[in-house]
Amino acid sequence: MESIPIRIRKETKESLTKFRSHPRETYDEVITRLMESQVDSCMVSEETLLAIEEGLADIRSRKTRELNEFCDASGI
């Protein structure tokens, strides 16, 4: 594995040390684990984002119906 030096403050290194799962865990492993824990497993897909944008455009152009219109039409 290729390594490159990075500069971090002493306080940052001390904080990273507290995040170690075990004493021999490398700082690279700690940083990687912390970054992976911040990835949202429920990220919104591009398709969903487009559907949201279309829905917002419909709302802005008043291409919407009241909820009670759906309830009345279905007999609920």
N, C-alpha and C positions, 0 to 999 in steps of 0.2 A: 504494500500500500504506500502510495506517495504521500509524503507529509509536507506541509508548508507551515512556517511560523506565523502566528497571528499575535497581535498586541491586545491585551485586555488589562483592565485595571486590577490592582491587587484585590479590591473588594469584590469584583466580578468573579475572580478565581475562587475566592473564599465561598461565595454563594454557590458556585458550581460544585464545589467540594461537598456542600451540604445536600446536593441533589443526587449524589452518587448512590446507586443501589447497593454497591459493595465497594470495599476499599480499593480494589484493583481495576475498577471500571475507569476507562479512559475519559478524558474530557470530551473527546470526539463522540464517544458513545453517549455521554450525558447530554450533550448538545443535540445530537440526532434524536434521542428519545424525547427530549423536551419539544423539539420542533414537530415531531410526528404527533405528539399529544395535542398540538394546536390545530391540526388539520381537521376540518369539519367533515365528519363522515357522511353528513347529510347535505353536502353541497348541492346547490341548485344547478340543474343541467342547462345547457344552452337552449334546449327546446322549451324548458319551463320558463326561462327568462323571456323568450320570445312570446310565449303565450301570455305572460303577465303584461308585457308591453302592449300586446294587442288588446288585452282587456282594459288597460288604462286608456288606450286610444278610444275604445268604444265608450267608456265613461265620459271622456272629455267631449266626444261628439254626440253625446246623449243617445247612443244606440244601446239603451238598457231597458229593462222591464222591472217593475216592482215585484218583490217576492210574492206578494199576495196574488198577483196575476197567475203565477205558476200554481199556487195552492188552489185557487178557484178553478183553474182549468183541469186539474187532476182530481178534483173532488175531495181534497184533503181538508 
